[in-house]
Amino acid sequence: MPILRPNALEFISNSPQQTRRVAMRLGARLQPGQVLALFGDLGSGKTTFVQGLAQGWGALDPVTSPTFILVNVYRRADGQPFFHLDAYRLAGPAEAWDLDLPSLWDQGPLVVEWADRIEAVLPPDRMDIRFTWMDDLKRHLLFEARGPRTMPLLQGLRHDLLGS
């Protein structure tokens, strides 16, 4: 009997470079309408992960944390946008709603750092990714697909990482 549900995947990353490579595999599969919600303490690897996502997705722009800007937009050669929201400075879900999040995820993938601050306004069909600090380099990542739009992402990542 599996410990995790079929909609979940655990991964132990041994370095920031490994975290970035895992994210690149997931990023290559991202489509408009897909939302990734990142949960984890400061320094747990969320921004490193987003750098890998954007690189795997094909972003031409360098990835930086949008803490003071709130939303960064990265583009790839075909003009498709990738949205990166940092909810750390938002007062709560109402302030996030003012950003018109549905219009963002309708145009391209949306990844949200500090998703716990605005979880109430995120779509129920999303992928939650929980980062847990284990030591200076090691991180525990828990991926959970929460609906039919993100289940193929999880299945593809599982195949890429485990071959099953």
KEKE-3310 file (N, C-alpha, C; in steps of 0.2 Angstrom, whole numbers, plus 5000, padded with zeros to 4 digits):
npx = (5004:5004:5012:5010:4996:4989:4990:5001:5018:5034:5050:5067:5079:5096:5104:5104:5106:5101:5087:5084:5086:5075:5064:5066:5062:5048:5044:5045:5034:5023:5008:4997:4985:4988:4992:5004:5007:5017:5024:5032:5046:5056:5071:5069:5070:5061:5062:5074:5068:5058:5067:5072:5060:5056:5067:5066:5054:5056:5059:5066:5070:5080:5077:5070:5067:5051:5048:5046:5040:5029:5023:5031:5034:5039:5045:5045:5052:5041:5033:5024:5018:5024:5020:5025:5022:5025:5018:5022:5022:5009:4993:4984:4971:4961:4969:4976:4967:4964:4974:4969:4970:4965:4965:4978:4982:4975:4982:4994:5006:5005:5015:5016:5024:5024:5011:5002:4998:4988:4980:4966:4961:4966:4965:4955:4960:4975:4993:5001:5016:5026:5040:5052:5065:5079:5093:5108:5109:5100:5083:5066:5054:5037:5025:5009:4995:4980:4969:4961:4968:4981:4985:4991:5004:5010:5010:5019:5030:5033:5036:5047:5056:5056:5054:5042)
npy = (4994:5011:5025:5038:5047:5044:5056:5063:5066:5063:5071:5071:5083:5086:5097:5114:5115:5102:5104:5114:5108:5098:5106:5112:5101:5100:5113:5112:5106:5115:5124:5136:5142:5133:5132:5134:5132:5138:5133:5136:5139:5154:5153:5140:5136:5140:5151:5147:5135:5141:5148:5137:5132:5142:5142:5129:5130:5139:5152:5168:5178:5183:5176:5183:5186:5193:5201:5215:5220:5212:5204:5196:5195:5184:5180:5169:5164:5163:5173:5169:5172:5169:5169:5175:5176:5184:5182:5187:5200:5204:5209:5200:5188:5197:5207:5201:5197:5208:5209:5203:5189:5177:5182:5182:5168:5164:5168:5163:5151:5151:5154:5154:5161:5159:5155:5151:5163:5168:5158:5156:5163:5156:5145:5129:5119:5115:5114:5110:5114:5109:5114:5109:5113:5103:5102:5112:5111:5101:5098:5094:5090:5091:5087:5090:5086:5094:5093:5090:5097:5099:5086:5079:5086:5081:5067:5067:5072:5063:5052:5057:5058:5045:5036:5029)
npz = (5000:4995:5003:5000:4993:4976:4969:4974:4976:4983:4985:4988:4988:4986:4984:4979:4965:4961:4965:4956:4944:4945:4945:4932:4924:4927:4923:4909:4906:4909:4906:4900:4911:4922:4939:4951:4968:4980:4995:5010:5022:5024:5014:5010:4997:4987:4978:4970:4965:4957:4948:4941:4935:4926:4918:4912:4906:4896:4897:4893:4900:4915:4931:4945:4963:4965:4976:4980:4969:4967:4955:4943:4926:4914:4898:4884:4868:4859:4864:4874:4890:4907:4924:4939:4955:4971:4986:4998:5003:5002:5010:5012:5006:4999:4994:4985:4976:4970:4961:4950:4947:4940:4927:4924:4925:4915:4904:4904:4913:4931:4945:4962:4976:4993:4995:5005:5011:5003:4999:4999:4988:4977:4963:4965:4958:4957:4958:4973:4981:4993:5003:5013:5024:5027:5029:5027:5013:5009:5004:5007:4996:4993:4981:4976:4966:4963:4955:4939:4929:4934:4937:4926:4925:4937:4935:4923:4929:4939:4930:4924:4935:4941:4932:4931)
capx = (5000:5008:5011:5007:4991:4992:4990:5006:5025:5039:5057:5072:5084:5102:5107:5100:5106:5096:5081:5083:5085:5069:5060:5066:5058:5041:5043:5045:5027:5018:5003:4992:4979:4991:4994:5008:5007:5023:5023:5039:5049:5062:5077:5068:5071:5056:5065:5078:5064:5055:5072:5072:5053:5056:5072:5063:5048:5059:5060:5072:5072:5082:5072:5072:5061:5047:5045:5044:5036:5023:5022:5036:5032:5044:5043:5049:5053:5035:5029:5020:5020:5025:5019:5028:5019:5027:5013:5024:5020:5002:4990:4979:4968:4958:4974:4978:4961:4964:4978:4965:4974:4962:4967:4985:4983:4972:4987:5000:5006:5006:5018:5015:5028:5021:5004:4998:4995:4982:4977:4958:4959:4969:4960:4956:4964:4982:4998:5004:5023:5028:5047:5054:5072:5082:5099:5110:5108:5095:5076:5061:5048:5031:5021:5002:4991:4974:4964:4963:4973:4988:4987:4996:5010:5013:5012:5025:5036:5034:5039:5054:5061:5056:5053:5035)
capy = (5000:5017:5029:5044:5046:5044:5063:5066:5064:5066:5071:5074:5087:5086:5103:5119:5113:5097:5107:5118:5103:5095:5111:5112:5096:5102:5119:5110:5104:5120:5126:5142:5139:5129:5136:5131:5136:5136:5134:5134:5144:5158:5149:5133:5134:5142:5155:5142:5131:5145:5149:5131:5131:5147:5140:5123:5133:5142:5160:5172:5183:5181:5176:5186:5186:5199:5203:5222:5221:5207:5200:5197:5192:5181:5178:5165:5166:5164:5178:5167:5174:5165:5174:5174:5181:5183:5185:5188:5207:5205:5209:5194:5186:5202:5211:5196:5197:5215:5208:5199:5182:5173:5185:5180:5161:5162:5170:5158:5148:5156:5151:5159:5160:5161:5154:5151:5170:5170:5152:5157:5165:5152:5140:5123:5114:5118:5110:5113:5111:5111:5114:5108:5113:5098:5104:5118:5109:5096:5100:5089:5093:5087:5089:5087:5089:5095:5093:5087:5102:5098:5079:5077:5088:5077:5061:5068:5073:5056:5048:5060:5057:5038:5031:5025)
capz = (5000:4995:5009:4998:4988:4969:4967:4977:4975:4987:4982:4993:4984:4990:4983:4975:4958:4960:4965:4950:4938:4945:4943:4925:4921:4928:4919:4902:4905:4911:4901:4902:4916:4927:4944:4956:4974:4983:5002:5013:5025:5020:5013:5009:4990:4983:4972:4966:4961:4951:4942:4936:4932:4921:4913:4909:4902:4890:4898:4890:4905:4921:4936:4952:4967:4964:4983:4980:4963:4967:4950:4938:4920:4910:4892:4880:4861:4856:4867:4879:4897:4913:4929:4946:4961:4978:4990:5005:5006:5002:5016:5012:4999:4996:4990:4979:4972:4966:4955:4945:4946:4934:4920:4924:4924:4908:4899:4905:4919:4937:4951:4968:4982:4999:4993:5011:5012:4998:4997:4998:4981:4972:4961:4969:4954:4956:4961:4979:4982:5000:5004:5020:5025:5030:5032:5023:5006:5008:5005:5006:4992:4992:4976:4976:4961:4967:4951:4933:4926:4936:4937:4920:4927:4942:4931:4919:4934:4942:4925:4923:4940:4943:4926:4932)
cpx = (5004:5007:5008:5001:4993:4993:4996:5013:5030:5046:5061:5078:5090:5106:5103:5100:5101:5089:5079:5082:5078:5064:5060:5062:5050:5040:5042:5038:5022:5014:5000:4987:4982:4994:4998:5009:5012:5022:5030:5042:5054:5068:5076:5069:5066:5058:5070:5074:5061:5060:5072:5066:5054:5061:5069:5057:5050:5060:5066:5075:5075:5077:5074:5066:5057:5044:5043:5040:5029:5023:5027:5033:5038:5041:5047:5049:5046:5030:5025:5023:5020:5025:5022:5026:5022:5022:5015:5022:5013:4998:4985:4976:4964:4963:4976:4973:4961:4969:4975:4969:4971:4964:4975:4986:4979:4977:4993:5001:5008:5009:5018:5019:5024:5013:5000:4995:4989:4979:4969:4956:4962:4964:4961:4960:4970:4987:5001:5011:5025:5036:5048:5062:5074:5089:5102:5109:5102:5088:5072:5056:5043:5026:5014:4998:4984:4968:4966:4968:4980:4990:4992:5003:5014:5014:5018:5031:5038:5038:5046:5059:5061:5055:5046:5029)
cpy = (5006:5021:5036:5042:5047:5051:5067:5063:5067:5066:5074:5077:5087:5092:5108:5117:5107:5100:5111:5113:5099:5100:5112:5107:5097:5108:5117:5108:5109:5122:5132:5139:5135:5134:5132:5135:5133:5137:5132:5140:5148:5153:5142:5131:5136:5146:5151:5138:5135:5147:5143:5130:5136:5145:5134:5125:5136:5150:5162:5176:5180:5181:5179:5186:5193:5201:5210:5224:5217:5202:5201:5193:5190:5179:5173:5167:5167:5169:5176:5169:5169:5170:5171:5179:5179:5186:5187:5195:5209:5205:5203:5193:5192:5206:5207:5197:5203:5214:5205:5193:5178:5176:5183:5173:5159:5163:5165:5155:5153:5152:5156:5156:5162:5160:5153:5158:5171:5164:5152:5159:5161:5147:5133:5118:5117:5113:5113:5109:5114:5109:5114:5108:5107:5099:5110:5117:5105:5099:5094:5093:5088:5090:5086:5090:5089:5095:5090:5091:5100:5091:5077:5080:5083:5070:5061:5069:5067:5052:5050:5058:5049:5033:5027:5030)
cpz = (5000:5001:5006:4993:4981:4966:4970:4975:4980:4984:4987:4988:4989:4988:4979:4968:4957:4960:4959:4944:4939:4943:4935:4921:4921:4924:4912:4901:4906:4905:4904:4906:4922:4932:4949:4962:4978:4991:5005:5017:5021:5020:5011:5002:4985:4977:4968:4962:4955:4946:4938:4932:4925:4916:4909:4904:4896:4891:4896:4895:4912:4927:4943:4956:4966:4971:4983:4974:4963:4962:4945:4932:4916:4903:4888:4873:4858:4859:4873:4886:4902:4919:4936:4951:4967:4982:4997:5008:5005:5009:5017:5005:4996:4991:4984:4974:4967:4961:4949:4943:4941:4928:4919:4921:4917:4903:4899:4912:4925:4942:4956:4974:4988:4998:4999:5013:5008:4996:4995:4991:4975:4969:4964:4965:4952:4959:4967:4979:4988:5000:5011:5020:5029:5033:5027:5016:5005:5009:5003:5002:4991:4987:4977:4971:4964:4962:4944:4928:4928:4937:4932:4922:4932:4939:4927:4924:4937:4937:4924:4928:4942:4938:4927:4932)
residu = (MET:PRO:ILE:LEU:ARG:PRO:ASN:ALA:LEU:GLU:PHE:ILE:SER:ASN:SER:PRO:GLN:GLN:THR:ARG:ARG:VAL:ALA:MET:ARG:LEU:GLY:ALA:ARG:LEU:GLN:PRO:GLY:GLN:VAL:LEU:ALA:LEU:PHE:GLY:ASP:LEU:GLY:SER:GLY:LYS:THR:THR:PHE:VAL:GLN:GLY:LEU:ALA:GLN:GLY:TRP:GLY:ALA:LEU:ASP:PRO:VAL:THR:SER:PRO:THR:PHE:ILE:LEU:VAL:ASN:VAL:TYR:ARG:ARG:ALA:ASP:GLY:GLN:PRO:PHE:PHE:HIS:LEU:ASP:ALA:TYR:ARG:LEU:ALA:GLY:PRO:ALA:GLU:ALA:TRP:ASP:LEU:ASP:LEU:PRO:SER:LEU:TRP:ASP:GLN:GLY:PRO:LEU:VAL:VAL:GLU:TRP:ALA:ASP:ARG:ILE:GLU:ALA:VAL:LEU:PRO:PRO:ASP:ARG:MET:ASP:ILE:ARG:PHE:THR:TRP:MET:ASP:ASP:LEU:LYS:ARG:HIS:LEU:LEU:PHE:GLU:ALA:ARG:GLY:PRO:ARG:THR:MET:PRO:LEU:LEU:GLN:GLY:LEU:ARG:HIS:ASP:LEU:LEU:GLY:SER)
# end
